[in-house]
Amino acid sequence: MVKTIGKVLVVALLVAALGGIAYVLVGQDAAASDDIEAPHMPTARVEKGPIEKLVTGPGEVKPSDTEKLEMAKWRYFRSSEVPLNERIPAGTPLVEYTYGDPLVAPYDLVVLGKSLPEDEYDELTEEHYVEVARVDSMHVELAVPEAEIADLSVGQNVEVKLGAQDEAVHAGTVVKINEVGTYEATGSKYKVTVEIPNDGSMLIGMSANVSIKVGEVNDVLTVPVSAVNDGGDGTHFVLVQHVDGSLEPVEVETGLSDGTKVEVVGDLSEGDEVVVNETAPSEAIDGGGISFVSRAAEG
């Protein structure tokens, strides 16, 4: 839908688009008679294609669980030969008793510490344990800004790349979203936990980059985020620059955005040139659409 805007409003729109420099539009004939040449205005083409919205962030690889394995009751200590800080396969004996079956690893793990008697045949008590970290699956925790947390839910698929591996992509799942955020001056952040099966290549303490796809559209018209202006009353518009240099405000509805470009619906065609603001706009997500306010207009 094309919305015709009066000359006074056009002037105001151009003030926002040009960072506070006002241009009085008095018609092409008047401009030609005064030999006034309009300053250069940066533009971008309307393109057709896909948009993916991702929530991304760095994190640290951690064991999926840690616990202290207790000793069997009424047993006496014989030996414990497993080393610390090395991967131990499930089923490996961790502590040998003087009689009966040993304490074995219930899953693939790393032994973090032991509290065991020094001497053979000493009685094992509730004070004795083997502290382990579970490593058959791993966790990565990332801090997600409050503006993005509503896009996430438990069970979403995740892609994880390790800092030590350039190409490999590990598939994971969101398993926990902390509902208590940590306040920061730039906005609160919430801890999100991702679980990834460990094929043996993931080590505790590795760095990881997490990517969660939260939206996708295909074959839609897109423009740079900075091309969309706030028209007031919940409306948005772009300034289309025609071949002769004239400008036309065109009302658009906004859709999915990846933070760089945004889906638009309106009286636009692929290949149209739209004016972009050189100063980045402020952005707010609201119900799947995006509301943009030019910082130039705010100033």
N, C-alpha and C positions, 0 to 999 in steps of 0.2 A: 504494500500500500504506500503510495506516495502522498506525503502531507505537504501542502503548500504553506509556507511560513512567510509572514509579512516582512517588510524590509527591516523594521526595527529589530525583530527577533533574529533575522539573518546576521545583522551586525553583531548582536550579542553572541551568536554561535561562533562567528569568526574570531571574536575576541578570545573565546575559550580555546579554539583550535590553534591560534597563533601565539598563545602564551601572553595575552594581555595587550596585543597591538591591534587597535581598532581600524577597520576598513569600512568606510561609508560607501555603500553601494548605491550609486545614482544612475545606474543603467549603462549599457555598453556604449551608447552613442555619446554620453557625457564623458565617459572615460576616454573614448577615442579622440574627442575634441580637445581634451586637455593633454593628450599624449602621455597618459599615466600608465606605466607598466607595473602590473601586480608583482609583488615579491615572490620569490620561489617558495612553493609550498610542497613539502615532501609528501609523496603518495605511495600507495601500494596497490597491487592488483587484487581484485576479488578472485579467489581461487576455489576450485571444487575438489573435494577429497575427504579423507577420513580425519577424525579427531579422537585421540585417546586421552582420557583424563587419568593421571596417575598420582598416587600418593607415594612419595619416595623418601628415603632417609638412610643415614648410616647407622650401624649398630655393631655390637660386639657379640661374637659367638660364645655362648655359655652352655653348660650342661643342662639337659632338660629337667634334672632333679639332683638334689644332693641329700644324703641321709646317713645316719649312723646305724650300721648293721649290728644288732645285738648278738651276744653269744648264746648258744644253747644252755639251758639251765642244767645244773648239777653235772657239769662237765669240767675236765681238767685240761689245762693247756699243754700242747705238745710243741707246735711250731707254727710259724707263719713266714713263708718264703716270698710272697708276692712283693714286687718293688712298688715304690711310690711313683706317682706321676707318669705311669705308663699304661697304655690301653690293655685291659685284661678281658679276654673273651668270656661270654656267659658260660657258666658251668665250671670255671676254673676254681680249684680249692683255694680259699683265702686263709682259713685257719684250720689246722689239724688238731683234733682232740685226742686224748689218750685212748678213748674208745668211742665207737659210734661214727656215724657219717660226719664228714667235715662241713664247715660253713663254706658254701660255694657262692660264686658270683651269680646273682639272679638275672643279670643282664650284662651287656658290654659296659665296662666301667673303668674309671681311673681311681686308684686308691689315693686319697688325699692325706690320710693320717691314720695312725693306729694308737690305741691305748690297750696294751696287752701285758700280761705278766712277763717278767724278765726270765724267769726260770721255768723249766719244764716241770710238769706235774703240779704247778700252782693252780689253785682253784680259780675258776672264772666267775666273776660277779657282774652285777648290773653296771659297775663302773668301767667295764671293759667293752670296747667296740672297735669296729673298723669303719672309718668315715670314707664314703665313696661318692663319686660323681657319675651320673648316668650319661653315657655318650653314644648309645645306639640311635638316639635322636637328640637334636640340639635345639637350643632356643636363641633367637636374636631379638633383642628389645630395642625399639626405636621410639623416640619422642615425637609425637604428632601434634602439630598446632591445632588449636581449638577450631579454627575455620575449616579444617579438613576432617576432624574426628567423626562428624556425622555421616561421612561417606563410607565409614568402615563398619564391618560387622564380623562376628566370630564365624569362621568357616570359609571366609574368602580365600581364594588362591593367591599365592605370593611367589614372586621370582626373587631369588637371592644369588648375588654374585660375591664371591670371596675376594678380598684384596690380593690374596696370593695366587688367584687363578683368573687369568684374563678372559677366557672364553666360556668356561663351564657355568651353566645356570642350574641352580638347585631349586626344585619345586617345594614350596612350603605352604602352610596354612595358618591363618590368624587363629590363635587359640585363646587369647585373653585381651580384653581392653579395660584398662584401669579407669574407673569412673571418677577417680579423684585426681585432679590435675595439679601441676606445679606452676604457680604463678610466676610470670616474668613480665618485665616492663613492656615487651612487644606482644604479649598475649600468653595465655596459659598453654601448657603442653601436657599431653596425656601419654602414658606408657602403653605401648601395644606390643604384645608378645607373639612372635611367629615361631612355629615349630617346623623343623626340617629333618627328615630322615637322614642319618649319617651313613654315607657309603664308605667311610673310613678316611676320607680326605679332609674332613672338618675337625680342626683342633680347637681346644678351649683357648679363648683369647684372641682368635683371628678377627680381623676387621671384615665387615660385610656391608653390602649395599642392597637395600630392600626396595622392591618395586611392587606396588599393589594397584592393579587396574580397577578403577571404580566406575568407569563410564566409557562408552565407545559409540560413535556414530560414523556412518560411511556415506560417501557421495553427497556431501552437503556443501553449501557455499560458506566460505570462511573469509574473515578479514583479520588483520592484526588487532589485538585487544585495544591498542591505543587509537584505533580509528573510530571506536564507538564512543559517542558522547551522550550525556544525560540531557534529555529533552524536557524533563520535569513531568510530574504526574505519572511516574512509572514508565514513561516512554523513552526510547533511545533512537538515535539517528546517526547516519554517516553523511559526510559531505562528498558527493560524487563530482569529480572534476571531468568535464567534457573536453572533447578535442580542441574546441576553441578557447579553452581556459576558464570558461564559466563554471560556477559551482552551483550544485543543486542539493539541498538537504533531503535525504530520503529516510523515512522512518523505517526502523527494522525491529524485529523481535530477536532476542539473543537466546542461544541455547548452550550447549556444552562448550567448555573452554579448557584448554590445556595450560593456561597461563600465558601463552604467547599469541595464540590465535583463538578466535571464538566463532562458533556457528551463528549465522545470521539468516533470517527469513524476511524478505521484503522485495520491493521492486528493483532488484539488482540482477545483473547477469555476470557470468564468469568473464573475466577480463576487464571489467569496469575498474577505473582508477578512483580510489578513495583517499581523502586527505588523512594523514596520520599525525598525531600530536607528538612532537619530539620529546616532551616531558611525559614520563610514564603516568598513566592514570591510576587513581585509587580503584580498588576492586573489592566487591562484596558479593558473595554467593547468596542467592535467595531463591529457594525452591526450584533449582535447576537452571534459573536464568542468572544473568550477571548485571549488576547495576554499576555503571561507571561514572565517575565524577572527575573531570579534568582538574589537575592541580593548578593549572594556569588559571582556570576559572575561579578556583577557591581563593587564590592569592589576590 
